[in-house]
């Protein structure tokens, strides 16, 4: 176990980030991208065919963030994103 792992495991904010990331990966079949910003974390994932079959579940995860949305990509796809701030627990 890496040094400091216990501290992350016991941090509710990090647990919420991990939970959202795991749920999005499960719903889309791909690994989400995580961006740490000042005072928040933004998690993005491409909207895959698998995600469209689990649309309600995807929206349930996204709706738990401080902000969320869908962004069109230049290639004609979409990216779903969620912004988590400290104090949120999914």
C-alpha positions as CSV (number, residue, x, y, z in Angstrom):
1,X,0.0,0.0,0.0
2,X,1.5,3.4,-0.9
3,X,2.4,5.8,1.8
4,X,-0.5,8.2,2.6
5,X,-3.1,5.9,1.1
6,X,-4.9,5.7,4.4
7,X,-5.3,9.4,4.5
8,X,-7.0,9.4,1.1
9,X,-9.2,6.5,2.0
10,X,-10.5,8.4,5.0
11,X,-11.1,11.7,3.2
12,X,-14.8,12.0,2.3
13,X,-14.0,14.4,-0.6
14,X,-11.5,12.0,-2.1
15,X,-14.0,9.1,-1.6
16,X,-16.7,11.1,-3.5
17,X,-14.2,11.7,-6.3
18,X,-13.3,8.0,-6.5
19,X,-17.0,7.0,-6.3
20,X,-18.0,9.3,-9.2
21,X,-15.1,8.2,-11.3
22,X,-15.8,4.6,-10.7
23,X,-19.5,5.0,-11.5
24,X,-18.8,6.9,-14.7
25,X,-16.3,4.3,-15.8
26,X,-18.8,1.6,-15.2
27,X,-21.6,3.4,-17.1
28,X,-19.4,4.3,-20.1
29,X,-16.9,1.5,-20.3
30,X,-13.9,3.9,-20.4
31,X,-11.7,5.6,-17.9
32,X,-12.8,9.2,-17.0
33,X,-10.4,12.1,-17.0
34,X,-9.8,13.9,-13.8
35,X,-8.8,17.6,-13.6
36,X,-7.9,19.2,-10.2
37,X,-8.9,22.9,-10.2
38,X,-8.7,25.5,-7.5
39,X,-11.3,24.4,-5.0
40,X,-12.8,21.6,-7.1
41,X,-12.3,18.6,-9.2
42,X,-13.8,18.2,-12.7
43,X,-14.3,14.7,-14.0
44,X,-15.0,14.2,-17.7
45,X,-15.9,11.2,-19.7
46,X,-16.8,10.6,-23.4
47,X,-20.4,9.7,-24.0
48,X,-20.1,6.2,-25.5
49,X,-22.8,4.0,-26.9
50,X,-22.7,2.1,-23.7
51,X,-23.4,5.3,-21.8
52,X,-26.5,6.0,-23.9
53,X,-27.9,2.6,-22.8
54,X,-27.5,3.7,-19.2
55,X,-28.5,7.3,-19.6
56,X,-30.6,7.6,-16.4
57,X,-27.7,6.2,-14.3
58,X,-25.3,8.6,-16.0
59,X,-27.6,11.6,-15.2
60,X,-28.0,10.4,-11.6
61,X,-24.2,10.5,-11.1
62,X,-23.8,13.9,-12.8
63,X,-26.7,15.5,-10.9
64,X,-24.8,14.9,-7.6
65,X,-22.1,17.4,-8.4
66,X,-22.0,21.2,-7.8
67,X,-22.3,21.6,-11.5
68,X,-22.5,19.2,-14.5
69,X,-23.2,19.1,-18.2
70,X,-22.6,17.8,-21.6
71,X,-20.2,19.4,-24.1
72,X,-20.2,18.8,-27.8
73,X,-16.8,17.8,-29.3
74,X,-15.3,18.9,-32.6
75,X,-15.6,15.3,-33.8
76,X,-19.4,15.1,-33.3
77,X,-19.3,13.3,-30.0
78,X,-20.1,14.5,-26.5
79,X,-18.3,14.7,-23.2
80,X,-20.2,14.4,-19.9
81,X,-18.7,16.3,-17.0
82,X,-19.2,16.8,-13.3
83,X,-17.7,19.3,-10.9
84,X,-17.2,18.2,-7.3
85,X,-16.3,20.6,-4.5
86,X,-15.1,19.8,-1.0
87,X,-18.0,19.0,1.3
88,X,-19.9,17.0,-1.2
89,X,-20.4,13.3,-0.6
90,X,-21.9,11.1,-3.3
